[in-house]
Each structure stands twice: as structure tokens, then as C-alpha cells.
Amino acid sequence: VWMNLDERVGHTLVLGTTRVGKTRLAELLIAQDIRRGDVVIVIDPKGDADLLKRVYAESATAGRAADLLIFHLGFPRLSARYNAIGRFSRITEVATRIANQLPSQGNSAAFKEFAWRFVNIIARALVALGERPDFERIRRYINDIEPLFVRYARYHLTINGDEEWQDAVEALASKVSSRSVPAAMRGRQPEAIGLYQYLQRYGSYEPVLDGLMSTFKYDRSYFDKIVSSVGPLLEKLCSGTVAELLSPKPDDERPVLDWMDVVRRRGIVYVGLDALSDTTVAGAVGNAMFADLVSVAGYLYKHGLGDGTDTVPTISLHADEFNELIGDEFVPLLNKAGGAGFQVTAYTQTWSDVEARLGDRAKAGQVAGNFNSHIMMRVKEPATAEMLTLQ
């Protein structure tokens, strides 16, 4: 059985009930892509040990063992590290990748928008200060914005303030008392209040600083309510050994996964998300990873590899248990990334799993329309079988 390689660019959907051979078919297709010299990305939500062993064996057989990078949430000590919000084309992507994990139905939609704005303010300040955003930094400043406000205010005034701004701030800070400041600011450090008062009187408008000031002046309990939805998510992403994977530190010798680097060196990546242990963390990392890949696809589409050549390698992305991964981030990867060399092969048991995950039949139809090729194995659900017969 064969198919024309040109048809892979239109993406391929593999459907089949449990234990009929979807993952073994994936092994066969992945093995061919590795031997063909493609950039190969295997995303496996549950972390199938046999699939990982096959990827390793085929990489070694093809003489590409040095190209293989493994990221696995279930085995952090053996895994590469990955900052899912560290690379972006636009700074707003950082907030979007975090906020998109939050519920958006009913009253939750307003809190999601507030959380997005808060994270965006923090991300913009970090980048302006020359720091790369990661989950740990975002969590730290969501819990306490004051240190970031002080650092950024001092940075801004050093560049834009007059020569006497430090003396003026110190004078204002020395006069701070519980009676002289609004109730919402009681308990804040005098230096922070002095900076705030000075900027209110003499500071010129600057968007990032304005956002930090608007956040700083509110009562802490007010923001605790607003970001109550994002707090637990970040807590999970910043706990235990997983935190060391997702917020890489410079003194750690384990390699760091960077998608542009993988594409440039024609790499092979196996991603195990360990969804059986923690679905929330697996979903958050998986969706942020897809958003990162969409951003990389956009860069490749506009600039190529950035080395002056127009040639972009074929990027074969295999998504096992596709229904565990599908989200708003996956749709642009299907309908826009083909021009950047991406060819997606997705595997799932029934199409109803995808509909249930998306919560919208029309959106599921949009996703299905982006798979030009269907491979149908044994299925038990009539609606899934009709995807074949209606062709």
C-alpha cells in the first residue's frame, strides 16, 4: 500500500478503534520519515514506551541518533527542558498561550480576559528588562507585582527621568505613613509607594509602566479574585521536578528544546506528555507547544530559515491520541502551516472524541476539512465510519 508523498502536505488523519494498530502504523510512517531525512516531531500524550523505543531505534539505524531530542514530563531527569512561552513572534503570544488554557464559558470569559491582560503586562515588562518569560517568573509576579513594578519603574526613570528623580523618590518614600496612602496600598514598601507617587506627578505616559501602575494601585484581594483561575494552573506548571523542565535555569546541563534550532539542524523530537498522570499539565504544555509551533511556522513562512536560503525542510509532525491534544492552537497549525513545510499526521479512535474535546460540531468539521487524506482502520462508531463512506 503506498501513497504519493506530495499528498502528505495536505495532512493525514488516521482513525481506528483501540488495539487495531494505529500506533504501530504510526511507527511505520515515523520510521520512513526519519530515514527520508525529514525533521520529525512525535507528540505522544500518554507516553507509549514502545513508540519511544521505536523512534530511538530508527534514529540510530538511520545514523541520526545524535539528532534525537526527548522531552518527557513523566521522566524529567532524563528529559530535555522546554520553555513553552519563551519564544514568540509577538509579545502578546505569551499571555494567549497561558490564558487559552482557562475556561471561557459564561462568567469565566471575563476573568479569562482579565487574566490575559495581567499576564501580558508582566510579559511585556520582563522582555523590556531583557528577561525571557517563563512559567515560574509569570507565577511569581502574578502573586506579587510589587517587585516587578519597582524594577521596571527604576529602569524607566534611569533612561527617561531627570537627574534628581532618585532624591525625589526617596523624599516621597520618607513621608509615607499608613494614614497618607490609600487603603489599597497599605502594606506596600515605602520605596514602591514613593515611585508610584513620583510617576503620577512627573512621569510621562509609557504603556508598560502604565499597566504596572494600574495593577499596583489595586488591593491585593481584588487581583486574587481576578486571577483565581490562572493561579492553580501556574501552580501545577511550577511544582516539583516538572518546574525544572518548564522554567529552564542556566546552571542545568540538560539540553533545552528550541523548535527553530530543531528545524535548522534537521532534528528528531519525541514528546511524551504523561497525560495519564496529570491531564491538566499535559494539556497546558501540549497546547502551548502547538501555539509555539504555529509561531515557528509563521516565521518560516515569512523568513525561511533566516540564513538567506529559501529552502525549508519537510517537517513531519505525528500527533498520536490526537483527541487528547486538539484545541484552538491546533487548528491554525493545520490550515496555515502547510506553506511552512509542516505535514501533520494525526491518530484518533473516533471523531466524536474530537467533537467532545472542541465542544462544537462546526469547529470539528472545520478541523476535519483540513485533513485531505483519511486512513480508516476498524471503527465501531457509525458517525466515524460515515467520514469514509461520505467521501
Buried (B, 14 or more C-beta within 10 A) or exposed (E): EEEEEEEBBBBBBBBBBEEBEBBEBBBEBBBBBBBEEBBBBBBBBBBBEEBBEBBBBBBEEBEBEEBBBBBBBBBBEEBBBBBBBBBBEEBBBBBBBBBBBBEEEEEEEEBBBBBBBBBBBBBBBBBBEEEBBBBBBBBBBBBEBBEBBBBBBBBBBEEEBEEEBBEBBEEBBEEBEEEEBEEBBEEBEBBBBBBBBBBEEEBEEBEBBEBBBEBBBBBEEEBEEBBEBBBEBBEBBBEEEBBBBBBBEEEEEBBBBBBBEBBBEBBBBBBBBBBEEBEEBBBBBBBBBBBBBBBBBBBBBEEBBEEEEEEBBBBBBBBBBBBBBBBBBBBBBBEBBBEBBBBBBBBBBBBBBBBEBBEEEEBBEBBBEBBEBEBBBEBEBEEBBEBEEEE
